[in-house]
Amino acid sequence: MGILDQVPATDAERRAWLGKSRMARSDAESFREKLIEEYGKEKGSKIKYCEAFQDSEYGTRLTKQNMEHYFPFLKTK
């Protein structure tokens, strides 16, 4: 049920394999509209890869006001 049999033996091969396998999952095109909203048209249009997240319906909802508190490393516009 896993992919352990696909993991290369050497460190260099594993790094290359991991880069290729993760790259497809982080394609920014699926989130282009939100990236442009957050970073502006010029910067948001150029982003190639991103990591998306979804807040939990059971916790505090993310808002523009509290997002900076939870994700201080994100610098928008």
C-alpha positions as CSV (number, residue, x, y, z in Angstrom):
1,M,0.0,0.0,0.0
2,G,3.0,2.3,0.3
3,I,5.7,3.4,-2.1
4,L,8.8,2.3,-0.2
5,D,9.8,0.0,-3.0
6,Q,10.0,3.0,-5.3
7,V,12.5,5.0,-3.0
8,P,16.0,5.0,-4.5
9,A,18.9,3.6,-2.5
10,T,21.4,6.5,-2.6
11,D,21.0,9.9,-1.0
12,A,21.5,11.7,-4.3
13,E,18.9,9.5,-6.1
14,R,16.4,10.0,-3.2
15,R,16.7,13.7,-3.3
16,A,16.1,13.8,-7.1
17,W,13.2,11.3,-6.8
18,L,11.6,13.3,-4.0
19,G,12.0,16.6,-5.9
20,K,10.2,15.1,-8.9
21,S,7.5,13.4,-6.9
22,R,6.7,16.5,-4.8
23,M,6.9,19.0,-7.6
24,A,3.7,17.8,-9.3
25,R,1.7,18.1,-6.1
26,S,2.7,21.8,-5.5
27,D,1.9,23.2,-8.9
28,A,0.6,26.8,-8.3
29,E,-1.8,26.8,-11.2
30,S,-4.6,25.3,-9.2
31,F,-4.4,28.2,-6.8
32,R,-3.6,31.0,-9.3
33,E,-6.7,33.1,-8.4
34,K,-5.9,33.1,-4.7
35,L,-2.2,33.8,-5.3
36,I,-3.1,36.9,-7.4
37,E,-5.5,38.0,-4.7
38,E,-2.9,37.7,-2.0
39,Y,0.3,38.8,-3.8
40,G,-1.0,41.1,-6.5
41,K,-1.3,40.4,-10.3
42,E,2.4,40.8,-11.1
43,K,3.9,38.7,-8.4
44,G,1.0,36.2,-8.1
45,S,1.1,35.4,-11.8
46,K,4.8,34.4,-11.7
47,I,4.6,32.0,-8.8
48,K,5.3,28.4,-10.0
49,Y,4.9,26.3,-6.9
50,C,3.1,26.8,-3.6
51,E,1.8,24.9,-0.6
52,A,-1.8,25.2,0.1
53,F,-3.6,24.6,3.4
54,Q,-7.2,24.5,4.6
55,D,-8.4,25.6,8.0
56,S,-10.5,23.3,10.1
57,E,-14.2,23.8,10.5
58,Y,-13.8,22.9,14.2
59,G,-11.3,25.6,15.1
60,T,-11.0,29.3,14.7
61,R,-11.7,30.3,11.1
62,L,-8.8,32.0,9.2
63,T,-9.4,35.6,8.4
64,K,-7.2,38.3,6.9
65,Q,-6.9,39.7,10.4
66,N,-5.7,36.5,12.2
67,M,-3.8,35.0,9.3
68,E,-0.8,37.2,10.1
69,H,-0.8,35.9,13.6
70,Y,-0.8,32.2,12.6
71,F,1.5,32.6,9.6
72,P,3.9,35.5,10.3
73,F,6.3,34.3,7.7
74,L,3.8,35.1,4.9
75,K,4.3,38.5,3.4
76,T,1.5,39.5,1.1
77,K,1.3,42.4,-1.3
